[in-house]
Amino acid sequence: MTIDNTALLTDQYELTMVSAALRHPVAHRPCVFEVFARRLPDGRRYGVVAGTGRVLDELADFRFGDAELEVVSRFLDDDTVNWLREYRFSGDIDGYREGELYFPGSPILTVRASFAEGVLLETLILSILNHDSAIASAAARMVSAAGSRPIIEMGSRRTHERAAVSSARAAYLAGVAATSNLEAARTYGVPSAGTAAHAFTLGFTGPDGPDEKAAFAAQIEALGVGTTLLVDTYDITQGVRNAIEVAGTDLGGVRIDSGDLGVLARKVRDQLDDLGATSTSIVVSGDLDEYAIASLRAEPVDTYGVGTSLVTGSGAPTAGMVYKLVEVDGRPVAKRASHKESRGGAKTAVRSARASGTIVEEIVHRAADDTPAVDGLNVRPLQIPLVRDGSPVDGLPSLADGRSHLADALVSLPWEGLGLSHGDPAVPTRFVLG
């Protein structure tokens, strides 16, 4: 399904709140809404902000045309329908740039608008930021576990067809080298990669049985000797032998997709070297997560292929971000319910670091207050302007900028926070709210 207009990518209660508010002055009161996560998912010590660029893209298309108004008119009054017909977001948005790290309480996004304009965006913003940040956070851990070895994202068949595209984008932001998804390549410029599946090899089965060599020869004829051949459809040792016999010792790579990947990678590396294919690389795939990748660091693996554990909830647990009203007419407001409390007032944040670049802490303070002094440390503001008077500001960081920023940010984490071990957030958050 292609969606050109994003106004219905929301929950009904956003619109019924607007309908009720329009009957009172509250609809037009200046408000501040804030996106933050109360906590990180279990086992995570940092989060990665992703999806900000997509929020701005979708906001531009958040319009109620005739088709959308026909839907909402089933449960809304005429005055509200007419208000929605003219709806254009006209407020301001500040936020953490894509590729920025976040921690519990970080003011990831701040929306300043009338109550009616701002409350309408909750579901759209959260659905994008929660999904993309979850994927990017998982991918960043995998990239760290892989070290200098590249990762290819190939999770399209394990998630919704549209989620596959945004997942590929978020994974690339986090440092993944390429994706198998061609829509992500077209829409976002993510490098694409892919060769063949087991079905291709199985397809070369004739009256005399399977012909793996014929399959390899056909692939090389089409893609060149630099391609990667999938060698474990049948017997992997024979598969490697067939691959080199057909391609020669300049074969680009072989892929292993099943079995004990560490043991098999060692055996295949020895076999390739014995056959003279010393430059042929080894690609491994098959439900890899960051822990499996880390366990293969000592093995002769050149590239990892990841899918299920990156694009599904088991590997990329929700970021848990919420969208809360924190200020009305300049007055702080806050939810006080147990375990779901929020801190009132418009806020911003800075991050302090040593001269070496290692982060010391994140400081969240009132947006109207001066930045708290931090002796002997470098201090960097975290929020940047994103939208002014309803339009994206000029010169916003690109996807490539965010990818580079995150790579630098991960290096700046304290070493114990960069690993895969459980523990407290890698960087403490200090709230200076008066």
N, C-alpha and C positions, 0 to 999 in steps of 0.2 A: 504494500500500500504506500503510495506517494502522498505526502501531506505538504501542500504549498502554503497553507494557512495554519498557524499553530494555536489559534485561540481556544480550540477544544481539547488541547493537551493539558487538561486541568481537571480538577474535581468540582462537582456541582456545588459544594458548599462555598467555594470561592465566590460564585455568582449570587447565591442566596444571601451571603453576608453583604455583598454590595447592594443588593436590592433593599435589604433592611436599613443599611446605613444611609442610603440616599434619601430616606425619609427624615433624616436628622442632620444637624450640622457636622456630626462626626465624619461624614463621608469626605468632607473637604478640609479637615484639619491636617496640618502638616505633621507627618509621622516619620519615624525612623524604624525600619525593619532590619534585622541582622541575621545572617546565616552563620552558624557555628556548630561544632560537635561537642557534646558534653563529655564524651570519652572516646578513646580509640577502640577499635575492635580488639577482642582478646588476643594477646600475643603480639600485637603491633606496638611499635615504639615511636612511630611517626606516621603521618599521613601526607599524601601528595595532592595538591589542588589541581584538578583537571576539569575541563568542560566550560571554563569561563568564556572562551571564544565561541563555543556553541550556544551558550546562553544569549550572547549578544546577537548572534545570527538569528536565533529563534524569536528573540524579542522584536526584531525588526518586522517579523511576519505575524506578530500577535495582533491580529485584526479580526473584527467580526463583520464578515460579509453576509450576503443574503442567505447563503447555505448554513452558516453557523447560527445566524439569528433565527432561522427557522427551527433549529434544534432547541435553542434556549428559550424561545417563546412558548414552548410547551409548559414551562414551569415558572416563567418570570412575567411580571407585569409590563405593560406597554412603556411606562416611563423608564424602567431599567433597560429594556430592549433598545430604546432610542438612545440612552446614554452609552450603551455598548457599541451602537452603530458608529458613534463618533470617537470611540476610545482610541487614544494614542498615548503611550507612556510618555510623560513630559518631565519626569523627575531626574534625579542624579543617582549614580551608582559608583561606589568605590569598592575596591576589593583586593585580595591577594592575587597576584599575577599567576597565570598557569605555570606549573613547574615549581611553585613555592611549597615549602613544607608547612604543615600545620599541626597543631597540638590541641589538647582539650581547652576549649574556651577561646580559641583564636577567632577574631572577628573576620571571617573569611570573605564575607560580602556585606556591604551596608547599602541599603536602598532608602533614599529620601524622596518621599512623594506624599501626596494626599493619601488618606486612609484607603479610599476606594481604589485609587490607582495602584497602590503598593500591595494591598492584600490580594489582589487579583493574580499576582505573579508567583505566589508561594509554590504551587505545585510544579509549574514549569521550571522554576529555578532549582528546586530540590531534586526533581527527577533527573535533571541533567548532571548537577554537581555530585549527587550521591552515587550515580552510576559511574561516571567517568573517573571520579576520585578513587572509588573502590578499585577499578581496573588499574589505574596508574599506580596506586599504592602497592598492589600486588606485583605489578610488572617491575617496579623499582626494586623490590626485594629479590626478584629473580635476576635482574640485571646485576645487582650487587653480588649475588651468589655466583654468577657466571664469570665474574672478573672481566678480563679482556675478550672473552669469547662471545661472539654474536649470538643473538636469539632471534628466531623467526616466529612471529605470531601466526598461528593457523587454527584459530578457534571458531571460525565462522559456522561450522556444522554443529556446534554445541550450544548455540544461542539464537535468539531472535534475529531475523535477517537484517533489521535496521540496527539492533544493538551490536551486531558484528562490526558494522562500519565505525560506530563511535568507540567500540572497544579497541579496534585497530589503531585509531587515532590516539587514544589515551595511552596505549602501550608504547606507541612510537614516542610520544612525549616523554615517557619514562625511560627511554633508552633502548627499547627493542629495535633491532636493525631493519626489519622488513615485515611485511604482512602477506598472507596469501590472498587477502580480500581485495578484489579489483575496484570495488566502489570506493573503498578508502584511498586507493591509489589515485582514482580519478578526482574525488572530491577534495581530498586533503593533501595530495602529493606524497603520501607515504610510499616509500620504495616497496615494490612487490616482488615476490619470489614464488617459485613452484615448478615442479617437474612432472612427476607421475605417481600414481597410487598403485596398490596391489592389483586393482582391476585391470590396469593396462597390461601387466605381465601375465595375468591369468587369461586375458583375452587371446594370447598367442598359444592357444591350445588346439591342436588339430587331431586328426585320426590317430596319429602316433603318440599322442600325449603332449604335455607341456613343452614349450620351446622357449626357455628363458633367454637364450642367446638371440633369438630372433626379435624378442621384445627389446632387448638392450640395443641391438643394431638399429631398430626402427627409431628408438628415442635419440640415439646419437646422430642418425641421419637427419632428424628434424631439428635437434637442439645443439648439436655440436659436441665435441669430445669434452668440453668443459662442463657438461651437465652432471647432475648427481643421479646415480642409479640406485634404486631400491633393491637391496640384495637379500632380503630375508623372506621373500614370498614362499620359497621352498626351503632348501638347505642353505644356510648362510655361507658355509665354507665353499660350497660349489658355486653359490651365487657370486661371491667375490672373484673366484677363479674365472667364471664366465664373463664377468664384467671386464676384467683386465684382458682376457683373450680377445674380446670384441673391441674394446676401446683403446687398448694399449696402455702404456704406463703413464700417459699424460691425462688420464681420466680425472675430471675435476673433483668428484667426490662419490662416496657411497653413503647410503642412509640405512640405519638400523631402526626398526620401528617396534620391536617387541623383545621380550626375554630379559635376562639379566644384563642390562646395558653396559655396566662396568666391565664385567667379564668378557662380554662379546666385543666391546671396543678394543680391549687389549689383544684379543685373538685376531681380530680383523686388522689391527695396526701391524702386528707381527707378520701376518700373511701378506698384506700389501707391500710391506718393506721387502719381504723375501721375493716377491714377484717383481720388484724394481719400481713399484709405484709409490715412491717415497713422498711425493708431493700430493698424492690423492688424499683429500680431507675426509673426515668421518663426521657425519651428521646423525644425531640421535633424537628420537621423538617417542611419544607414547606416554601420555598422562603425566608429564613432568611438572613438578612444582618446585619451589625454591629449595626445599630440603633435598629433593632428588638431584637437583642441579648441583647443590653444594657437595653432595656425596660423590659426584662425578668429577670434581675439580682435579683430582689426582690422576684421572684416567685420560687416555689419548683421544679426547673428544674435541672437535674443532668448532662445532655449531650445535645449538640446541633448538628443537622445535617444540613450542608450547601451545596448548589449546585449552582443554577442559579446565585445568586448574587456574587458568587466567581469567576466563570469561564467565565462569559460573560462580554462584554464591559460596561454594565450598572453598574455593581458592581466593576469591575476592569478596570477602564479607562487606556488607554495606558500610558506607562511611558514617552513617548515623547522623548526618547533618540535619539541623532543624532551622526553621525560618520563624523568628519571633519578633513581635512588636516590642520595641524597647523604649520608645519615646513618643509622646503625644504633645503637641504644642510646646515643645521644649521641656516637658516634664517627664522624668524617668518613670517607666512602668515595668513591672516584672511579674512573671508567673511564680507563685510560691508553693505550688503543689509538691509534695514529697517526691524526691528522686527526679523531678522534672522542673526544678527551679531554674530561673534565668536571672541574669544580672541586668538591671535596668540602666537606661541611658545610652546615648550614642557613644561608641568606643572606637578606638583605633589601636594599633600595636606597633612596637619596634622590637628588634632582635639585637641583642648585644653579643659581641664576639671578641675573642682575644686577637692580638696582632697576628697570630698564626692563622686566623680565620676560623678557629674552632668556636662553635656557638656555646654561649654560657647560659642564656635564658631568654625567654620571650616575656615582654612587659606589655600588658594590656592596660590602657588608661583612657580616661574620658577624652573624647575627641576635642572638646573645647579647652582642655588643659595643655600646658606645656609638656614636652617630653620629659619624663623623669631623668634626672642626672645619673649617670653611671660612670664612676671614676675609673680611669685606666682602661676602658673598653671602647671598642668601636660600636656605634649604634646605627642601625639601618631601619628606616621606616618600611613597613610591610604592605600597607595599602597603597594602591595607585588609583588615579581617576580612570574610570571606565566609561561612564556615560554622563553627559551634561545636557540638561534640557531635553532629555529623551533621545539624544543622538550619541553614538559611540565617539569618543574623543579621537583625534588624529594620532597616528604613530603608535598604536598599541602594539605590544610585543606579539610576534608571529609564533606559530607552532614551533618553528626551528629555534626561535629565541627561548621559548619555554623549555625546550629539550636541553639546550645548553645551560640554562639557569638551574635546572634540576640537577644536572650532572655536577655542577659546582656546589650546589647546596648539600648534596649527599656527602661530598668530601668534607664539608664543614661540620658534619655531625661528630659528636664524641664517639670514639671508636666502639665503645661498648653499646651504643645505641644503633649502630649501623648493622650489627649482626642479626642473626635469626633467633636469638635467645629471647625468652619472655622477660618482662620486667617493667619498670616504670617508663613513662614517656622519655624519649632520649634527651629532651630539653624541657626543663621545668618552666611553667608559666606563672608569672607573678602579676597579680591584679592590683593596680593602684587606682582606686576608684573613689577616693575621698571618704 
